[in-house]
């Protein structure tokens, strides 16, 4: 399971200069999470703005 996540999200990993092992990059992870949050926020705003407006005339 972990190897699949490492393969699917390989852009989040960077090679350690000293050990040569692939490690999770915190700046890349932060940018990815921020982009994911902005995408979800945009989809939420779009869905709210797409809702029909009910207008009831005062009598």
Buried (B, 14 or more C-beta within 10 A) or exposed (E): EEEEEEEEEEEBBEEEEEEEEEEEBEEBEEEBEEEEEEEEEEEEEEEEEEEEEEEEEEE
